Structure formats: structure tokens, C-alpha cells
Amino acid sequence: MTGLFLFDFQTQKWTELSKGSPTWPKFSPDGRYLYALDATGNGAIIRVRLSDHAVEKFADLKNFIMSGTYSSWLSVAPDGSPLLLRDAGTTDVYSLDWEEP
């Protein structure tokens, strides 16, 4: 069974929220949404509104090089924005000289 499912404890039934292979599902801080990485190779974050099960492409990750456990990771910040780990390498390392007044 592949997809994203939600179990309703009142009805004792599973509801399919999304097909495919979504990974790293995370609830939004307010509990209204469920975020997941689209693992079908499309490079996206999907967001499911739990009130009506509407699925939307929340962020395009086409050129984003992910890093983390099993080469990817997703979480959600308190403001509802996605948190990802990016494989920056040494090309994105900067040095700054801080001068205080």
C-alpha cells in the first residue's frame, strides 16, 4: 500500500489523502494541514488540507539538492513554512567580518 493515509478514530476507517509515495509526513502547528515530500521524483512538497482532503503542490524542489537521513528530510516551522536540509557543499560557505559600532 503506497500513498498518504489518515486514520479516523471515530469511524475506525482509513482515508487516502494522496497517492504515490509521499515521505516525511508532518502536521502543521495548527493541525489544519499535512505536509509531505513527493518521492515520485517530481521534487515537490505537497500539502493536504485536512478539512476537505484537498492536495496542493506547496513548493517546487526541482533544482533543490536535498540532504538528511535517507538523503532527505522535512519538518514544519511554527509559522507553517517547510524546513529542509540542503546539501550545500563548500560552494556555499561564506566568511564575514563583523564590525561593531
Steps between C-alpha positions, in 0.01 A plus 500: 500500500651831392360844557419727787221380730325645803332285764174630650465367853126575513410302187792256534574545127795604287465783247744532211628856483753467219618234256861432414786483744489800733767492770573682826138598576469783754197680642493880495521661846130590486403145396317616187747362243722201437825561311704231322782466249390365163735204455387421143792696359301818439696690763220670691341549838131422506253638753169335586224707660348260753154660502424397141808291400596746223856436382719779366858530385638726771861541382696400191832334584609425144853642535532456876771252607371336816694354788414319820410153617440282192606807294198712594318649798198723556355679799273800554590823680262662752381744230407212266794536263686183396844420640740301281863397507701605197828353383692826463854370475792740516367730226253659741735566791548871571723700729397834644692760697269646765579852611306634794443875539 
